[in-house]
Amino acid sequence: MKRILITGAASGLGLALAKKYASEGWSVCIADIQAEEGIKIASGLSQEYGKDCFFHHLDITSDAQWQELVGIISERWQGLDALVNNAGVAASGDIDTFSMKDFHWAVNINLMGAVKGCHVCVPLLKESKGLLINVASMAGLLHMGGMSAYNASKAGMVALSEGLLSELDPYGVKVSVVCPTFFQSNLAKSMRSDNPDAAKIAARLHAATGITAESIAATVFEDSRKGKHYILGGTRLSDRTIWRLKRYLPALYLSMMKSNARIQLADKNSSFSSSSGKRGIFERVLRFIRARLLG
Ligand SMILES: NC(=O)c1ccc[n+]([C@@H]2O[C@H](COP(=O)([O-])OP(=O)(O)OC[C@H]3O[C@@H](n4cnc5c(N)ncnc54)[C@H](O)[C@@H]3O)[C@@H](O)[C@H]2O)c1
């Protein structure tokens, strides 16, 4: 029996992963704060695939709730083969106007929630020589202005995962980090921002993308068992090209990001809009790239 714990599995990518692993014969623990949805999903998966799929209420920011869940899993399954730290929330805002309370909230869930999961589950993964899968974002690799809280939380997730890759390799634990751009999910509902329209804009971008959570889940399933570290399912060629540009030509990448920030400011500032017709092709391309990058 293969056993997987997925956080944030009552919606979006976590739900798609729960379905994928159950359909491949795994037993799945759906850990989320959304009990009603989670219970329905778990019983549906158990009935459909005949495996031990169950829901457990977990707020990933709570050390005590993580300890309790690991105790339950150890007793019920006598071990764990994979942990997916997937639960997360959305945040956007400028550094001087986004509230510090919300900055802490985003980092506490997106980064510290996963750190806590690793802390309590890694002993079980060492025993099983299992898989550790952390869901970050393209924002963990490429950092747009106006998104510091989300960027920092997801870049932290990438750093955490890279460090654990070498730390856990001697124990036979494979570590992957998933870095998608926008895909269809309910993430915008959790959005905290200094801009009252941000959640609406994000929801539109999520709905408009052609990328589904199911397609990313299928890539995660295949790539993680092969031991691929960076999983870029749900990214476009333009995203991967810019990531390469950052690594190979960092000065050019940084000047593009600065030009991009000027465009963003010009969009916000009506007095600057009269000069928008004078924008060069470079800036127009940047505008296009920016639309592709967020996520
Ligand atoms: N949707 C995108 O475009 C996108 C892009 C890049 C990365 N991501 C990342 O993918 C992951 C999954 O998000 P999604 O897009 O499927 O969003 P979603 O909102 O559909 O699902 C997130 C789930 O996490 C749960 N959750 C939130 N806070 C929690 C907490 N404290 N404890 C336990 N569960 C909690 C929610 O209840 C929800 O079920 C997130 O880490 C997100 O940052 C999403």
The ligand as an SDF file (V2000), in Angstrom:
LIG
                    3D

 44 48  0  0  0  0  0  0  0  0999 V2000
   -3.4950   28.7690   -8.9850 N   0  0  0  0  0  0  0  0  0  0  0  0
   -2.3620   29.2750   -9.4140 C   0  0  0  0  0  0  0  0  0  0  0  0
   -2.3450   29.9850  -10.4240 O   0  0  0  0  0  0  0  0  0  0  0  0
   -1.0720   28.9690   -8.7090 C   0  0  0  0  0  0  0  0  0  0  0  0
    0.1240   29.3040   -9.3450 C   0  0  0  0  0  0  0  0  0  0  0  0
    1.3240   28.9890   -8.7160 C   0  0  0  0  0  0  0  0  0  0  0  0
    1.3310   28.3400   -7.4950 C   0  0  0  0  0  0  0  0  0  0  0  0
    0.1380   28.0340   -6.8930 N   0  0  0  0  0  0  0  0  0  0  0  0
    0.1930   27.3400   -5.5870 C   0  0  0  0  0  0  0  0  0  0  0  0
   -0.5330   26.1230   -5.6680 O   0  0  0  0  0  0  0  0  0  0  0  0
   -0.9380   25.7200   -4.3540 C   0  0  0  0  0  0  0  0  0  0  0  0
   -2.3900   25.2650   -4.3930 C   0  0  0  0  0  0  0  0  0  0  0  0
   -3.2100   26.3890   -4.6090 O   0  0  0  0  0  0  0  0  0  0  0  0
   -4.4670   26.3690   -5.6030 P   0  0  0  0  0  0  0  0  0  0  0  0
   -4.1410   27.2880   -6.7100 O   0  0  0  0  0  0  0  0  0  0  0  0
   -4.8870   24.9850   -5.8780 O   0  0  0  0  0  0  0  0  0  0  0  0
   -5.5120   27.1670   -4.6800 O   0  0  0  0  0  0  0  0  0  0  0  0
   -6.9000   26.7460   -3.9710 P   0  0  0  0  0  0  0  0  0  0  0  0
   -7.2990   27.9490   -3.2060 O   0  0  0  0  0  0  0  0  0  0  0  0
   -7.8560   26.1870   -4.9580 O   0  0  0  0  0  0  0  0  0  0  0  0
   -6.4530   25.5880   -2.9540 O   0  0  0  0  0  0  0  0  0  0  0  0
   -5.7010   25.8760   -1.7910 C   0  0  0  0  0  0  0  0  0  0  0  0
   -6.1720   24.9730   -0.6590 C   0  0  0  0  0  0  0  0  0  0  0  0
   -5.3380   25.2630    0.4920 O   0  0  0  0  0  0  0  0  0  0  0  0
   -6.1920   25.2750    1.6470 C   0  0  0  0  0  0  0  0  0  0  0  0
   -5.5780   26.0740    2.7180 N   0  0  0  0  0  0  0  0  0  0  0  0
   -5.3980   27.4160    2.7600 C   0  0  0  0  0  0  0  0  0  0  0  0
   -4.8560   27.7630    3.9450 N   0  0  0  0  0  0  0  0  0  0  0  0
   -4.7010   26.6140    4.6580 C   0  0  0  0  0  0  0  0  0  0  0  0
   -4.1870   26.3140    5.9600 C   0  0  0  0  0  0  0  0  0  0  0  0
   -3.7450   27.2740    6.7850 N   0  0  0  0  0  0  0  0  0  0  0  0
   -4.1530   25.0150    6.3490 N   0  0  0  0  0  0  0  0  0  0  0  0
   -4.6090   24.0350    5.5410 C   0  0  0  0  0  0  0  0  0  0  0  0
   -5.1190   24.2620    4.3110 N   0  0  0  0  0  0  0  0  0  0  0  0
   -5.1650   25.5350    3.8770 C   0  0  0  0  0  0  0  0  0  0  0  0
   -7.5010   25.8850    1.1540 C   0  0  0  0  0  0  0  0  0  0  0  0
   -8.5820   25.5820    2.0260 O   0  0  0  0  0  0  0  0  0  0  0  0
   -7.6290   25.2440   -0.2330 C   0  0  0  0  0  0  0  0  0  0  0  0
   -8.3450   24.0290   -0.1570 O   0  0  0  0  0  0  0  0  0  0  0  0
   -0.6930   26.9400   -3.4550 C   0  0  0  0  0  0  0  0  0  0  0  0
    0.4710   26.7270   -2.6860 O   0  0  0  0  0  0  0  0  0  0  0  0
   -0.4910   28.0860   -4.4470 C   0  0  0  0  0  0  0  0  0  0  0  0
    0.3330   29.1160   -3.9340 O   0  0  0  0  0  0  0  0  0  0  0  0
   -1.0550   28.3240   -7.4700 C   0  0  0  0  0  0  0  0  0  0  0  0
  1  2  1  0
  2  3  2  0
  2  4  1  0
  4  5  1  0
  4 44  2  0
  5  6  2  0
  6  7  1  0
  7  8  2  0
  8  9  1  0
  8 44  1  0
  9 10  1  0
  9 42  1  0
 10 11  1  0
 11 12  1  0
 11 40  1  0
 12 13  1  0
 13 14  1  0
 14 15  2  0
 14 16  1  0
 14 17  1  0
 17 18  1  0
 18 19  2  0
 18 20  1  0
 18 21  1  0
 21 22  1  0
 22 23  1  0
 23 24  1  0
 23 38  1  0
 24 25  1  0
 25 26  1  0
 25 36  1  0
 26 27  1  0
 26 35  1  0
 27 28  2  0
 28 29  1  0
 29 30  1  0
 29 35  2  0
 30 31  1  0
 30 32  2  0
 32 33  1  0
 33 34  2  0
 34 35  1  0
 36 37  1  0
 36 38  1  0
 38 39  1  0
 40 41  1  0
 40 42  1  0
 42 43  1  0
M  CHG  2   8   1  16  -1
M  END
$$$$
